[in-house]
Each structure stands twice: as C-alpha cells, then as structure tokens.
C-alpha cells in the first residue's frame, strides 16, 4: 500500500503575515541591527621620551572608553568608539594612544530604548576588537612591549550608566 500526498490550499505565510481568510495583514516592522562597514576614523600615538625607560617596566595603565553616535542618512548611523590608553611610570608619561574606531550600522525598527542599548552596548562591543588591535599595533610600533587590552563587558558598562543616570538627575 502506498501513501499519496495531496496539496491543500492552506493560506501561506508571507512577509506581510496572513489570517485564516487568506487576507494579508500588515506585520510590525522588523527590528534590524546590521554592521555595514568598519573603519579607523582617527588615531594618535605619543611617546614623549620614546621607548627609553629607566629601570623596571611596570607602568600604570589607564583605559578610557567613550561612544558617540551620529546619523548618516535614514536608518544608517555612525558609531564611533574612542579608546584612550595612557601608560605612566611614576610621574613620567611613557605613551598615550587614542584610537577612534568607527562603524556604519543599519538600525531599522528600533525603539528609543533599543537604539540607546545598541549604541551603548552592542555596537561598541563589535568595534572594540578592531580598536584593541590598532592600540596593540601602535604601542609595539612605538618600541614598547606588546599591550593587550583586556576584554570589556559593554553590557555591564551600559547597565551601570543607566543606573547612574537617574541618580545624577536627582541632585
């Protein structure tokens, strides 16, 4: 005995959605966050004394992160992650590196809170590995030992900034 399959005429889903009367109903706009391009926007390296370090190599490393968002056109936005690293030994600055790593991101269908989270957490998390590589390269090209920046939890930084913002406005 063989089984036969017949094709029935059930309503088929479409990008617009469907209901049982086979009438198309509009669906909610889809949320999209897509990286369109990554580029180095600006960088600088300063070593006032060059790689000449007297004594033992044990610098105090300072890391500062900042994010800026600018509209490009339509739903396209430029997110710039600025990474500033300074190394000091005692009161002497060994080097100062600033890298502005940028990305063009398509952000469609995101509400205000989702846009803030994308710009403050998701996009910097995508850009940071690129910036970390540039910082490492600049430091080693400057004649200093390799500098490997630790991973950064941008979700935690974003959550902290959101928790601090209401407290700052109460004062």
TACORTA-V764186 format. One record per pair of residues at least 24 apart in sequence whose ideal C-beta (glycine too) atoms are under 10 Angstrom apart, sorted by the first residue. I is the first residue (numbers start at 1). J is the second residue. D is the distance in Angstrom with one decimal. If there is no record, write none. Layout:
# TACORTA-V764186
i=I j=J d=D
i=I j=J d=D
This chain:
# TACORTA-V764186
i=28 j=109 d=7.8
i=29 j=108 d=7.0
i=29 j=109 d=4.0
i=29 j=110 d=9.5
i=30 j=108 d=7.0
i=30 j=109 d=5.4
i=31 j=107 d=8.7
i=31 j=108 d=6.9
i=31 j=109 d=4.2
i=31 j=110 d=5.6
i=31 j=111 d=8.4
i=31 j=114 d=6.7
i=31 j=118 d=9.6
i=32 j=75 d=8.2
i=32 j=105 d=9.7
i=32 j=106 d=6.2
i=32 j=107 d=7.3
i=32 j=108 d=4.3
i=32 j=109 d=6.2
i=32 j=110 d=8.0
i=33 j=75 d=9.9
i=33 j=77 d=9.9
i=33 j=105 d=6.3
i=33 j=106 d=7.2
i=33 j=107 d=5.6
i=33 j=108 d=8.1
i=33 j=109 d=9.3
i=33 j=110 d=6.9
i=33 j=114 d=8.3
i=33 j=115 d=9.4
i=33 j=117 d=9.7
i=33 j=118 d=5.4
i=33 j=119 d=10.0
i=33 j=122 d=6.4
i=33 j=123 d=7.9
i=33 j=126 d=9.4
i=34 j=75 d=9.7
i=34 j=76 d=9.8
i=34 j=104 d=9.6
i=34 j=105 d=6.8
i=34 j=106 d=4.4
i=34 j=107 d=8.3
i=34 j=108 d=8.2
i=35 j=79 d=9.5
i=35 j=103 d=5.9
i=35 j=104 d=7.6
i=35 j=105 d=5.8
i=35 j=106 d=8.0
i=35 j=122 d=9.8
i=35 j=123 d=8.2
i=35 j=126 d=6.0
i=35 j=127 d=9.1
i=36 j=72 d=9.1
i=36 j=76 d=6.9
i=36 j=77 d=9.8
i=36 j=78 d=9.8
i=36 j=103 d=7.7
i=36 j=104 d=4.2
i=36 j=105 d=6.5
i=36 j=106 d=5.7
i=37 j=76 d=10.0
i=37 j=78 d=9.5
i=37 j=102 d=8.6
i=37 j=103 d=6.6
i=37 j=104 d=4.6
i=37 j=105 d=9.0
i=38 j=101 d=7.3
i=38 j=102 d=7.3
i=38 j=103 d=4.9
i=38 j=104 d=8.1
i=38 j=105 d=9.9
i=38 j=126 d=7.8
i=38 j=127 d=6.8
i=38 j=129 d=9.8
i=38 j=130 d=5.6
i=38 j=131 d=9.9
i=39 j=78 d=9.4
i=39 j=80 d=10.0
i=39 j=100 d=9.8
i=39 j=101 d=7.9
i=39 j=102 d=5.4
i=39 j=103 d=7.5
i=39 j=104 d=8.0
i=39 j=130 d=8.9
i=40 j=99 d=7.2
i=40 j=100 d=7.4
i=40 j=101 d=6.2
i=40 j=102 d=7.4
i=40 j=130 d=7.7
i=40 j=131 d=8.5
i=40 j=134 d=6.2
i=41 j=68 d=10.0
i=41 j=78 d=8.4
i=41 j=80 d=5.8
i=41 j=81 d=9.4
i=41 j=82 d=8.9
i=41 j=99 d=8.8
i=41 j=100 d=4.2
i=41 j=101 d=7.0
i=41 j=102 d=4.1
i=41 j=103 d=9.5
i=42 j=80 d=8.7
i=42 j=82 d=8.5
i=42 j=98 d=7.5
i=42 j=99 d=7.7
i=42 j=100 d=4.1
i=42 j=101 d=9.2
i=42 j=102 d=8.7
i=43 j=83 d=9.4
i=43 j=97 d=7.6
i=43 j=98 d=6.6
i=43 j=99 d=4.7
i=43 j=100 d=6.8
i=43 j=101 d=8.6
i=43 j=131 d=9.1
i=43 j=134 d=6.1
i=43 j=135 d=8.6
i=43 j=137 d=9.6
i=43 j=138 d=6.7
i=44 j=84 d=9.6
i=44 j=96 d=7.8
i=44 j=97 d=7.2
i=44 j=98 d=5.0
i=44 j=99 d=8.2
i=44 j=100 d=9.2
i=44 j=138 d=8.6
i=45 j=85 d=9.9
i=45 j=95 d=6.8
i=45 j=96 d=7.6
i=45 j=97 d=5.3
i=45 j=98 d=8.2
i=45 j=99 d=9.1
i=45 j=134 d=9.8
i=45 j=135 d=9.1
i=45 j=137 d=9.6
i=45 j=138 d=4.5
i=45 j=139 d=7.6
i=45 j=141 d=7.6
i=45 j=142 d=5.6
i=45 j=144 d=9.9
i=46 j=86 d=9.2
i=46 j=93 d=7.9
i=46 j=94 d=9.9
i=46 j=95 d=6.5
i=46 j=96 d=4.6
i=46 j=97 d=7.8
i=46 j=98 d=8.7
i=46 j=142 d=8.8
i=47 j=87 d=9.2
i=47 j=93 d=8.4
i=47 j=94 d=6.8
i=47 j=95 d=4.5
i=47 j=96 d=7.9
i=47 j=97 d=9.3
i=47 j=138 d=9.8
i=47 j=139 d=9.1
i=47 j=142 d=5.1
i=47 j=143 d=7.5
i=47 j=144 d=7.5
i=48 j=92 d=8.1
i=48 j=93 d=5.7
i=48 j=94 d=8.1
i=48 j=95 d=8.2
i=48 j=96 d=8.4
i=49 j=89 d=10.0
i=49 j=92 d=6.9
i=49 j=93 d=8.1
i=49 j=94 d=7.2
i=49 j=95 d=9.1
i=50 j=94 d=9.4
i=50 j=95 d=9.3
i=50 j=142 d=8.0
i=50 j=143 d=6.6
i=50 j=144 d=9.5
i=51 j=94 d=8.2
i=51 j=95 d=8.5
i=51 j=139 d=9.8
i=51 j=142 d=6.5
i=51 j=143 d=3.2
i=51 j=144 d=5.5
i=51 j=145 d=9.1
i=52 j=94 d=9.5
i=52 j=143 d=8.8
i=53 j=87 d=9.7
i=53 j=89 d=6.6
i=53 j=92 d=8.6
i=53 j=94 d=6.5
i=53 j=143 d=9.7
i=53 j=144 d=8.2
i=53 j=145 d=9.5
i=54 j=89 d=8.5
i=54 j=90 d=9.7
i=54 j=92 d=8.7
i=55 j=89 d=7.7
i=55 j=90 d=9.3
i=56 j=89 d=8.6
i=57 j=87 d=9.6
i=57 j=89 d=7.9
i=57 j=94 d=9.0
i=57 j=144 d=8.4
i=57 j=145 d=6.3
i=58 j=89 d=6.9
i=58 j=90 d=10.0
i=59 j=86 d=9.0
i=59 j=87 d=4.1
i=59 j=88 d=6.1
i=59 j=89 d=4.8
i=59 j=90 d=9.3
i=59 j=92 d=9.2
i=59 j=93 d=9.5
i=59 j=94 d=5.5
i=59 j=95 d=8.6
i=59 j=144 d=8.8
i=59 j=145 d=9.5
i=59 j=147 d=9.4
i=60 j=86 d=8.5
i=60 j=87 d=7.1
i=60 j=88 d=5.0
i=60 j=89 d=7.2
i=60 j=90 d=8.8
i=60 j=94 d=9.4
i=61 j=85 d=6.6
i=61 j=86 d=7.5
i=61 j=87 d=5.4
i=61 j=88 d=8.4
i=61 j=94 d=9.5
i=61 j=95 d=10.0
i=61 j=147 d=7.4
i=61 j=149 d=8.7
i=61 j=150 d=9.9
i=62 j=86 d=4.7
i=62 j=87 d=7.8
i=62 j=88 d=7.5
i=62 j=96 d=9.3
i=63 j=135 d=9.3
i=63 j=149 d=6.6
i=63 j=150 d=8.4
i=63 j=152 d=8.3
i=64 j=98 d=9.0
i=65 j=124 d=7.2
i=65 j=128 d=8.1
i=65 j=131 d=9.0
i=65 j=149 d=10.0
i=65 j=152 d=6.8
i=65 j=154 d=8.4
i=65 j=157 d=7.4
i=66 j=100 d=9.2
i=66 j=124 d=9.3
i=67 j=119 d=6.4
i=67 j=120 d=6.2
i=67 j=121 d=9.1
i=67 j=123 d=7.4
i=67 j=124 d=5.1
i=67 j=127 d=8.6
i=67 j=154 d=8.7
i=67 j=157 d=9.4
i=67 j=158 d=9.3
i=67 j=161 d=9.9
i=68 j=100 d=8.7
i=68 j=102 d=9.1
i=68 j=119 d=8.7
i=69 j=105 d=8.8
i=69 j=107 d=9.3
i=69 j=115 d=8.3
i=69 j=116 d=9.2
i=69 j=118 d=8.9
i=69 j=119 d=4.4
i=69 j=120 d=8.8
i=69 j=123 d=7.9
i=70 j=102 d=9.4
i=71 j=107 d=9.7
i=72 j=104 d=6.3
i=72 j=105 d=9.1
i=72 j=106 d=9.5
i=74 j=106 d=8.6
i=74 j=107 d=9.7
i=74 j=108 d=8.8
i=75 j=105 d=9.1
i=75 j=106 d=5.7
i=75 j=107 d=5.5
i=75 j=108 d=4.6
i=75 j=109 d=8.3
i=75 j=110 d=8.5
i=76 j=104 d=6.0
i=76 j=105 d=7.3
i=76 j=106 d=5.7
i=76 j=107 d=7.7
i=76 j=108 d=9.5
i=77 j=103 d=9.1
i=77 j=104 d=7.5
i=77 j=105 d=5.5
i=77 j=106 d=8.1
i=77 j=107 d=5.6
i=77 j=110 d=10.0
i=77 j=115 d=8.4
i=77 j=118 d=8.7
i=77 j=119 d=7.4
i=77 j=123 d=8.4
i=78 j=102 d=5.8
i=78 j=103 d=7.3
i=78 j=104 d=5.7
i=78 j=105 d=7.8
i=78 j=123 d=9.7
i=79 j=103 d=5.3
i=79 j=104 d=8.1
i=79 j=105 d=5.8
i=79 j=107 d=9.3
i=79 j=118 d=8.3
i=79 j=119 d=5.9
i=79 j=120 d=9.5
i=79 j=122 d=9.2
i=79 j=123 d=4.1
i=79 j=124 d=7.1
i=79 j=126 d=8.4
i=79 j=127 d=6.7
i=80 j=123 d=9.5
i=80 j=124 d=9.5
i=80 j=127 d=8.2
i=81 j=123 d=7.6
i=81 j=124 d=4.8
i=81 j=125 d=9.2
i=81 j=126 d=8.9
i=81 j=127 d=4.3
i=81 j=128 d=6.3
i=81 j=130 d=8.5
i=81 j=131 d=5.7
i=81 j=152 d=9.8
i=81 j=154 d=9.2
i=82 j=124 d=9.9
i=82 j=131 d=8.4
i=83 j=124 d=9.6
i=83 j=127 d=9.0
i=83 j=128 d=7.5
i=83 j=130 d=9.8
i=83 j=131 d=4.5
i=83 j=132 d=7.5
i=83 j=134 d=8.2
i=83 j=135 d=6.1
i=83 j=149 d=7.6
i=83 j=152 d=9.2
i=84 j=135 d=9.4
i=85 j=131 d=9.8
i=85 j=132 d=9.7
i=85 j=135 d=5.7
i=85 j=136 d=9.8
i=85 j=138 d=9.1
i=85 j=139 d=7.8
i=85 j=147 d=7.1
i=85 j=149 d=7.1
i=87 j=139 d=8.1
i=87 j=144 d=7.5
i=87 j=147 d=7.7
i=94 j=139 d=9.6
i=94 j=142 d=9.3
i=94 j=144 d=7.0
i=95 j=138 d=8.5
i=95 j=139 d=6.5
i=95 j=142 d=5.9
i=95 j=143 d=9.3
i=95 j=144 d=6.1
i=95 j=147 d=8.8
i=97 j=131 d=10.0
i=97 j=134 d=8.5
i=97 j=135 d=5.3
i=97 j=136 d=9.5
i=97 j=137 d=9.9
i=97 j=138 d=5.3
i=97 j=139 d=6.3
i=97 j=142 d=8.3
i=97 j=144 d=9.9
i=97 j=147 d=8.3
i=98 j=135 d=9.1
i=98 j=138 d=9.5
i=99 j=127 d=9.9
i=99 j=130 d=8.8
i=99 j=131 d=4.9
i=99 j=132 d=8.7
i=99 j=133 d=9.4
i=99 j=134 d=4.8
i=99 j=135 d=5.5
i=99 j=137 d=9.7
i=99 j=138 d=7.4
i=100 j=127 d=9.8
i=100 j=131 d=8.2
i=100 j=134 d=9.6
i=101 j=126 d=9.6
i=101 j=127 d=4.7
i=101 j=128 d=7.6
i=101 j=129 d=9.2
i=101 j=130 d=5.0
i=101 j=131 d=3.8
i=101 j=132 d=8.9
i=101 j=133 d=9.3
i=101 j=134 d=6.8
i=101 j=135 d=9.4
i=102 j=127 d=7.4
i=102 j=130 d=9.3
i=102 j=131 d=9.6
i=103 j=127 d=5.2
i=103 j=130 d=8.2
i=113 j=162 d=9.6
i=116 j=158 d=8.2
i=116 j=161 d=9.6
i=116 j=162 d=8.2
i=117 j=154 d=9.9
i=117 j=155 d=8.8
i=117 j=158 d=6.4
i=117 j=159 d=9.6
i=117 j=162 d=8.8
i=118 j=158 d=9.8
i=119 j=158 d=9.1
i=120 j=154 d=7.3
i=120 j=155 d=9.3
i=120 j=157 d=7.7
i=120 j=158 d=4.3
i=120 j=159 d=9.4
i=120 j=161 d=6.7
i=120 j=162 d=8.2
i=121 j=153 d=9.2
i=121 j=154 d=4.6
i=121 j=155 d=5.1
i=121 j=156 d=8.9
i=121 j=157 d=7.4
i=121 j=158 d=3.9
i=121 j=159 d=8.2
i=121 j=161 d=9.4
i=121 j=162 d=9.8
i=122 j=154 d=7.6
i=122 j=155 d=8.6
i=122 j=158 d=8.9
i=123 j=154 d=8.6
i=124 j=152 d=7.9
i=124 j=154 d=4.8
i=124 j=157 d=8.2
i=124 j=158 d=8.5
i=125 j=151 d=9.5
i=125 j=152 d=7.8
i=125 j=153 d=8.6
i=125 j=154 d=4.4
i=125 j=155 d=7.6
i=125 j=157 d=9.7
i=125 j=158 d=9.5
i=126 j=154 d=9.3
i=127 j=154 d=9.5
i=128 j=152 d=5.7
i=128 j=154 d=7.2
